[in-house]
């Protein structure tokens, strides 16, 4: 999703966040590393963790008239405020947000980027990273004819324990988040304050998730449908998203489900899905190919028969038949042209 190959780390600030009651240490300067080797290292450390992320977020709106603190600081950075003072405000906000939670001490980096590619456009961005642990590495040095080495601790290939990348997109900032715990309220709610962004990425992922749930959970309850037919519907659903650049709800239902009764059941299930998940899905949107690629991985197209056979169904449903022999044994008959 994020392409950082041509991005530049313009400057960054490091603060040390104390654990619980321990004192924090704030930097009064920023660092600028312009060399190509340094820039390549910084891109790997700060942008690579977001490269495969598909879920996009945005800042939640004001609550009780109070503006989101992190949102306000990011707007100030975008308009040119000094990164050192802005990063100090971010560090203090994190400390305040963690008051009622036990947090580990660690390094907090606030990084300003340029030339970050999202989709087909290029933007400026700011990244916020909390590293709780350092990795051990060996540093070797040559002095004359002597070779020495020393164990040290630092950052290299370690992923941040928590991170938030704020991309300065035009119609509201686009956020990507890393959290090493499934739900960390001090980080996700109190510090960032986010919600799912209503865009084509999340629309694509959500409709595919909803369709999978309908086919594998709801449809077998309403209709007598063989497992092979369920897999065929899953394949047709993913294929629609791969073959089209625009999603049309009615065209999708017609092409995948075809029968009026099934289409009606899908419509009702979609309404219930949106209500239970607290979301509103558009009937038409631009399909995100990146989201399709990621979401398609959860569409299982394997037909498991007892513990003896697994049949992978990828294409023509007409080439597999289901039946029961005279002895009551169930069977599948498979037709093919080439054996490889």
N, C-alpha and C positions, 0 to 999 in steps of 0.2 A: 504493500500500500504506500509506504513512505519510501521514496527513492532519494537516498542521501549521497549518491556517488559523486555528484558535482557540488555538494553543499560545502559551505565554509563555516567554520566556527570563528565568529568575529571576536568574541571575548568570553571569558567565563570567570566566575567568582566561587571560591571555596569557603564554606563556613563549617565549623565543628559544632554539632548539636550534642549537648550533654544528655546523659541518660538520667531520666527522672529528675532528681534535685541537683545533679551535677551541673557545674557552670558551663555555659556555651561560650565559644570563642568565635568572634566575627572578624572577617578580613576587612581592611579598609582600602583594598586595591583589587583590580581585576588583572587577569593574565591574558596575554595575546601571544599565540604561537602561530606564526605564519609559514614556517617551513613545510614543504610537501610531506615529509615523513611525519612531522608532528600532526599535521592536519589529517592525514590518513589514520593515524592512531586515534585521534579524537572522534572522527566519524564512526569508527568501529565501536568505540566505547559508548558513545552517546546516541547514535542514530540506528546502528544495526539492530538493537533490541526491538525496534518498532517496525522493521522492514516487512514482516509477514502479518502484521495486525490488520484485521478487517473491520473490527467494530469501532465506529466513530462515536464520539461523545461531544457534548457542548456544556457550557456552564449553565447551571440551573438558574431560573429567573430569580428576581428579588424575593426575599421572604420577609413579611411584615415590614416592607419598605426599606429593608437593609440590603445594600448592594453586596454581591459576592466579593469578598476581600481579594481573593486571588485574581478574579476577573479584572478588578480595578487596577491592580498592580501590573498585570499583563498589558492592559491598555496604555498604561503610562510608559512601559518599556517600548511598545510599538510606536508611540509618538515621540520617542527620543529621550526619555528620562535616563538619568545616570544608572547604569546597571548595578553598581556597588550599593547605592542607597535602596534601589528596588529589591535587590537580592536580600538585603538585611531585613526589609519589610516582610519578604517571603519567609525568611528564617524565623522571625518573631511570630508570624502567623502560624507556622507549623508548630512552634513551641506552645502557643496558646491553644491550638486545636488539639494538642496531645495532653492537655492538663489532666483530663480525667481518664487517661489511658496510660498503661505502662509501655514505654517505648524504649528501644535500644538507642544508645548513643551512636553517632556515626558521622560520616562526611556528607555535607549537603552541597551539591554543585548547582549553580544557576548559570545556564549557558545560552548565549544569543547566537542564532544561526541566520545565514542568508542562503538563498538558492536551494531551498528545500522543495523537492518536487512531490506534489500530491495530485494524483490523477494525471492531467496533462498540463498543469500550470505550476508555476514556481512562486514560492512565498518566503517571507521571513518567518522566524519562529523563535520560541523560547522553550528551553527544556529545564525541568527541575528533577534532580536525581538524589536519592538518599541511599547511600551505601553503608550497611551495618557492619560488614566484614571486609577484611583485606585478604588477598591471597599471598602465599609465600612464593618467592622466586629466588633464584641464585644469580648474583651479580659477580662476574669474573673481571679481574684486572691484571694487566701485565706491568710489572715494574722491573725494568732491565731484563734480566733473564729469569726473574721469578714470576710465577703465575699464582695469583691468590684468588680466593672466592669467598663470598659472604652471603649468608641467608638474609633476605630482607622481606618486608611486607609492603604491599602496595596494590594498585589497581591495574589490571591488564585485560584479562578475558572475563573477569567477573561481571555478571549482570547486576544492575541495581536492584535492591530489595523493593524499592518503590520508585516510581518515576511518572512524570506527566509531561507530555510534549504538547505544547499549545501552538498550533499553526495559525498564522494570521490570515485566514481565508476571508473573503469579502463579505459574505452573508453570514456573519457570526463565526467566531473562532471554531476550529475543529480540534478536538482533543483526542489524544491516545493515552492510555493509562497502563501502567504495570503495577501489580500488587502481588507480592509473594504469598499473601494469604488470600483466601477466597473472598473475604469481605472484611476490610479493615476500616471501621467507621471513622477513626481519627484521620485517616488519610483520604478516604473516598468521599465522605460526607462533610466532615468538619473542616478539612483543609481545602479540598478541591471543590466540592459541591457541584456535582455533575448530573447529567441525565443523558439518555440516548439521543443522538442527533437524528432529526427526521430528514434523512437524505436517501439517495438511491442505494448506498452501501447497506445501510441497516434495513431498508425496505426489501432489498433482494434477499438478505439473510433471513429476515423474519418470515417472508412468504414461503421460502423453501422449508424453514423449520415448521411452519404451520402445515404445509402440504404433507410433509413426512409424518407428522403427528396424526393428521386426518387419515392417511392411507394405512398406517400401521396400527392405529388404536381405534379410531372411530368407525372407519369403514367396515371392518370385520364384525362390529356390533350390529350395524344396520343391514348388512347384506351378506349373503353367503358367497364368499369370494376365496378361491384357492390362493395359497401362498405365492404361486408362480404369477398369478394375475396382479397381486400386490406389487411384486417386484417389477412387473411390466409397467405399472402405473408410476412407480418411482423412477424408472428409466425414462419414461416419456416426460415426466415433470422436469428432470434435469436437462433433458435434450431440448425442451422448449427454451429454457434459459440460455442454453449454449447457442441455439440457432437464431435467437432474436436479440436485437439491441434495445427494444422497448417492451415493457410488460404491459399487457392489457388483460385485466382480470377475466372478462367474458370470453375473450379469445382463448386464454389459457385453459379455462374450465372446459370449454367446448372441445379443444384439441386433445386434452389429457383424459377427461372423464366421459365425454360424449353423451352418455345417457342422462336424460332430464332429471330423473330421481336422484342420481349420484351428484349431479351438479347442484341440485337444491340442498342436499345434505352438506356439501362442501361450503355453500354460501352460509348456512346456519352455523356450521362449525367455525368458519372464519370470524363471524360476529362474536361468538363466545370466546374464541382465542384472544381477540383484541381486548375484550372486556376483562378477562382473567389476567392478562399480562399488562394491563394499563397502557395500551398503545393504540394508535390510530394509523392504519395502513392505507396508503393511496391505492386507488384502482388502476392507476397508470403511472409508470415511472421508468426512468432509464435504468437498464440492467447493468449492474456492476460485475464485470467478468471476473474480477479478483475475488469478490464475495462468492460467486458461483463456484469457482475453483476450490475455495476452502470449504464451503458448505456441502459440496457434493461428496466429500469424504465420509460424511455421516450417513449417506444413503446406501444402506447395505443391500447388495444385489446377490446375496448368497442364499441358495435354497439348501437347508440342512436336513438330511434324511437320516433319522436315528443317529447312530454314531458311525455309520458306514460310509456315507457319501456327502460331499459338498458339491453342489452344482452352481456354477457362476453363470448368471443370465445377464447378458449385456445387450442383446438385440432382439431379433424377430421372435415374438411370443408364439407365433404360429408353428414354430419348429419344435415345440415341446408339448406333449399331450399327457394328460393325467387320467388315470383309470383305476379300476379294481378288477382283479381276475376272478375266476369262478371260485377260487378258494378263499376269497375275501382279502387277498393281499393287495395293498396299494402299489401302484407303479407309475413311473414317468417314462414316456417313450420320446426319444430325442432324434431328430432328423438332422443330418449334416451332409456337406459335400466334400470337404477336405479334411484329412487327418494329418496333424503336424506334430 
